[in-house]
Amino acid sequence: MSVFRFGIMGAGNIANRFCDAVKRIGDDIQVTAVASKSEERARSFAERNLISHYYVGYENMLSSESLDAVYIATTNNFHYSDCLLAISHGIPVLCEKPLMMSAKEASEVFSAAKEKNVFVMEGMWSRFIPCIQKAHEWISSGRIGTVKIANYLGGINAPSDHRIYVPELGGGAMYDLAVYPFEIVTYLVNQKLLGYKHSVRWLNDEIDENDSLILNFEECDATIQASLHTRIPSPSGFYGTEGFIQMEKTHMASKVSLYDESFNLVESFESPCENGFEWEIMHVRDSVRKGLLESPVMPWKDTLLCAEVFDACLRKDKVCS
């Protein structure tokens, strides 16, 4: 089968990680072009990652290259316009999380994708790593019974000059950090979300620096927390009527453990996660080749749900309920 060709929009650090993941997969997927608003950044990125073609401006790449998909690696505030640009060219999209800055933007992007018959997926890569998939298998097959309680913590100690503190770039703990626990917990609990409550601590009345959410599912109550000011090893637990599952560094877990209701270790599963992007990249390739519009693992409805909850929790004039 022919090589699956990715183009990259944006030449920042996360795009380097994407290129490293592609190299780990093998020769059937390649990054064949990169575009940036800066010629120097595009050229140096292409040289560093052995990419054949580089462009100044995303339109130039999309118009000139024959691509099977694009990976959008720009800052959060540009995801909306960059997705619509790629869709207008009929090119499938993998866009770094969070897909959009609002549910309205996400809905418009999905409508455009449906109209153009173009695949679009939010890059919540952690859903695809083997340990998360194993936890999903255990829960779905009833190994811990019905999930009743779940929790997930995450945080970084971001330096003061980090882009996460810049409102204009779509910064804040919610969009960059809480998106992981929200979209992993909703995926693994796999129950309808009935309601939610929140607490947000604001920095200079502009950036959410600490976020705490209580998610009320049909039969489970889950708590998730994220912070910009403290490193947290991202532990998570999913506690059911017949046992529980625990992970450390959940968004890139290398081990997941299953216990019975008497706290006995029943089974553990290990899989190295040095990069983590490989599995979502292969999933996009397979989905596009199947002619899908959306991913069964990261469907549009899940992205929209996350965006709707975040919209409400970041409104200072509204209390989530």
C-alpha positions in Angstrom: 0.0 0.0 0.0 1.2 3.5 -0.7 2.8 5.8 1.9 0.4 7.8 4.0 1.6 11.5 3.7 1.2 14.0 6.5 1.8 17.7 6.3 2.3 19.8 9.4 0.9 23.2 10.1 3.0 24.9 12.7 6.7 24.2 13.6 6.8 24.3 17.4 7.9 21.8 20.0 4.8 19.6 19.8 5.4 19.2 16.0 8.9 17.8 16.7 7.3 15.2 18.9 4.9 14.3 16.1 7.8 13.8 13.7 9.6 11.6 16.2 6.4 9.4 16.6 6.2 9.0 12.8 9.8 7.8 12.6 9.0 5.2 15.3 6.1 3.8 13.3 8.0 2.9 10.1 8.2 3.8 6.4 4.5 3.5 5.6 3.7 6.9 7.2 5.8 10.0 6.4 5.8 13.7 7.1 6.4 15.1 3.6 5.9 18.8 4.2 5.8 21.5 6.9 4.5 25.0 6.9 5.0 27.9 9.3 4.4 31.7 9.2 8.2 32.1 9.6 10.5 31.0 6.7 13.4 30.4 9.2 11.3 28.2 11.5 9.9 26.2 8.5 13.3 25.7 7.0 15.1 24.7 10.2 12.3 22.4 11.2 12.4 20.7 7.8 16.2 20.3 8.0 16.1 19.0 11.6 13.3 16.4 10.8 14.5 15.5 7.3 11.3 16.8 5.7 11.4 17.2 1.9 9.4 20.4 1.5 8.8 23.5 3.6 6.5 26.4 3.1 5.9 29.9 4.4 2.1 30.1 5.0 -0.3 27.2 5.4 -2.3 28.0 2.3 0.9 27.5 0.2 1.5 24.0 1.5 -2.1 23.0 1.2 -2.4 24.2 -2.4 0.9 22.7 -3.5 1.3 19.4 -1.8 -0.5 16.1 -2.3 -1.3 15.2 1.3 -3.4 12.4 2.9 -3.8 14.4 6.1 -2.5 17.4 8.1 -1.5 17.7 11.7 -2.3 21.1 13.1 0.3 22.0 15.7 -0.4 25.7 16.1 -1.4 27.4 19.4 -4.9 26.9 20.7 -6.2 30.2 19.4 -5.5 29.3 15.8 -7.0 25.8 15.7 -10.4 27.1 14.5 -9.2 29.0 11.4 -6.5 26.4 10.6 -9.0 23.5 10.7 -11.4 25.3 8.4 -8.6 26.1 6.0 -7.5 22.5 5.7 -11.1 21.3 5.4 -11.7 23.8 2.6 -8.9 22.0 0.7 -10.6 18.7 1.4 -7.6 17.4 3.5 -8.3 15.2 6.6 -7.4 16.8 9.9 -5.7 15.7 13.1 -5.7 18.8 15.3 -3.8 19.0 18.6 -6.0 19.2 21.7 -8.0 21.2 22.6 -9.6 21.1 19.2 -11.4 24.4 19.7 -11.7 27.3 22.2 -15.5 26.9 22.3 -18.3 24.5 21.6 -19.6 26.9 18.9 -16.3 26.7 17.0 -16.2 23.0 17.3 -19.7 22.6 16.0 -18.9 24.9 13.0 -15.8 22.9 12.2 -17.6 19.6 12.4 -20.4 21.0 10.2 -17.8 22.1 7.6 -16.2 18.7 7.7 -19.5 16.9 7.2 -20.4 19.2 4.3 -17.0 18.6 2.6 -16.9 14.9 3.6 -13.6 15.4 5.4 -12.2 13.4 8.4 -11.5 15.5 11.5 -10.2 14.4 14.9 -9.1 16.1 18.0 -5.6 15.0 19.0 -6.4 13.4 22.3 -3.6 11.0 21.8 -3.8 9.5 25.3 -7.0 7.7 24.5 -5.1 5.6 22.0 -2.1 4.4 24.1 -2.1 0.7 25.0 -2.6 1.2 28.8 -5.7 3.4 28.3 -7.0 0.9 25.8 -6.4 -2.0 28.3 -8.2 -0.1 31.0 -11.1 0.6 28.6 -11.2 -3.1 27.8 -11.3 -4.1 31.5 -14.1 -1.7 32.3 -16.1 -2.4 29.2 -16.0 -6.2 29.9 -17.1 -5.7 33.5 -13.9 -6.7 35.2 -14.5 -4.2 38.0 -18.3 -4.2 37.8 -20.0 -0.8 37.5 -17.7 2.2 38.0 -19.0 4.2 41.0 -16.1 6.6 41.8 -13.3 7.9 39.6 -10.5 10.5 40.1 -7.7 12.0 38.2 -5.1 14.7 39.1 -2.7 16.5 36.8 -0.4 19.5 37.0 2.8 21.2 35.8 4.9 23.9 37.4 4.9 26.2 34.4 7.6 28.9 34.2 6.4 32.5 34.1 7.2 32.9 30.4 5.3 29.8 29.3 2.6 30.4 26.6 0.1 28.8 29.0 -0.1 32.2 30.8 -1.0 34.1 27.7 -4.8 34.5 27.2 -4.5 35.5 23.6 -2.9 32.1 22.8 -5.7 30.2 24.5 -3.8 29.6 27.7 -5.0 28.3 31.1 -5.1 25.1 33.0 -8.5 24.0 31.6 -7.6 23.9 27.9 -4.0 22.6 28.2 -4.2 20.3 31.3 -7.8 19.6 32.4 -8.6 18.4 28.9 -6.6 15.2 29.6 -8.4 14.0 32.7 -11.8 15.1 31.3 -11.5 13.2 28.1 -9.8 10.2 29.6 -12.3 9.9 32.5 -15.4 10.3 30.2 -13.9 7.7 27.9 -13.2 5.1 30.6 -16.3 5.7 32.8 -18.4 5.5 29.6 -21.6 6.7 31.2 -23.9 9.6 30.3 -22.8 12.8 32.0 -25.8 14.2 33.9 -24.3 17.2 35.6 -21.2 18.9 36.9 -19.9 21.4 39.3 -16.6 23.4 39.4 -14.2 25.6 41.2 -11.8 27.8 39.2 -9.0 29.8 40.7 -8.1 32.8 38.5 -4.7 34.4 38.0 -5.0 38.2 37.5 -8.6 37.6 36.6 -7.4 36.3 33.1 -6.0 32.8 33.3 -7.5 29.8 35.2 -4.5 28.5 37.2 -6.3 25.8 39.3 -9.4 23.9 38.1 -11.5 21.4 40.1 -14.5 19.6 38.6 -17.0 17.1 39.9 -18.6 15.1 37.1 -21.9 13.4 37.9 -22.5 10.4 35.6 -25.4 8.1 35.6 -23.9 5.8 38.3 -20.5 7.4 39.0 -19.2 10.6 40.6 -15.7 11.6 39.3 -13.4 14.4 40.4 -10.7 15.9 38.2 -8.2 18.6 39.1 -5.5 20.5 37.2 -2.9 23.1 38.2 -0.3 25.3 36.5 1.8 25.6 39.7 2.7 22.1 40.9 4.0 19.0 39.2 1.7 16.1 39.8 2.4 12.5 38.6 -1.2 12.4 37.2 -2.5 9.4 39.2 -6.0 8.1 38.4 -8.3 5.6 39.9 -11.5 3.9 38.6 -13.4 2.2 41.4 -16.2 -0.3 40.7 -18.5 -2.6 42.5 -16.2 -5.6 42.0 -12.7 -4.0 42.0 -10.7 -1.1 40.8 -8.1 0.1 38.3 -5.1 2.4 39.0 -2.6 4.2 36.9 0.2 6.7 37.4 1.1 9.4 34.8 -2.2 8.4 33.3 -2.1 10.4 30.1 1.1 8.5 29.1 0.8 5.5 31.3 3.3 2.6 30.8 1.5 0.4 33.4 -2.1 -0.2 34.5 -3.1 -2.4 37.4 -6.4 -4.2 38.1 -7.4 -5.1 41.7 -10.3 -7.1 43.1 -12.6 -5.7 45.8 -10.3 -7.1 48.5 -7.3 -5.0 47.2 -5.6 -8.1 45.7 -3.7 -7.4 42.5 -5.4 -9.5 39.8 -3.7 -8.4 36.7 -1.3 -5.8 35.4 -0.4 -4.7 31.9 2.7 -2.8 30.8 3.5 -1.1 27.6 6.3 1.5 27.1 5.1 5.0 26.3 8.1 7.0 25.4 6.4 9.3 22.9 2.7 8.3 22.8 1.6 9.9 19.5 2.2 6.7 17.5 -1.1 5.1 18.1 -3.3 8.1 17.3 -1.3 8.7 14.1 -1.9 5.1 13.0 -5.5 5.4 13.9 -5.9 8.5 11.7 -4.2 6.7 8.8 -6.6 3.7 9.2 -9.7 5.9 9.6 -8.9 8.0 6.5 -8.3 4.9 4.4 -11.6 3.5 5.6 -13.4 6.7 4.5 -14.6 7.6 8.0 -15.6 11.2 8.9 -14.9 10.8 12.6 -13.0 8.5 14.9 -14.9 5.8 16.9 -12.3 6.3 19.7 -12.4 10.1 19.7 -15.8 11.0 18.2 -17.1 14.5 17.6 -19.7 14.2 20.4 -17.0 13.7 23.0 -15.0 16.8 21.8 -18.2 18.8 21.8 -19.1 17.6 25.3 -15.7 18.7 26.6 -16.0 22.1 24.9 -19.5 22.7 26.3 -18.4 21.9 29.9 -15.3 24.1 29.6 -17.4 26.9 28.1 -19.6 26.9 31.2 -16.8 26.5 33.7 -14.8 29.4 32.3 -17.7 31.8 32.4 -17.2 34.0 35.4 -20.8 34.9 35.6 -22.1 31.4 35.7 -22.0 28.5 38.2 -21.9 25.0 36.7 -24.7 22.7 37.9 
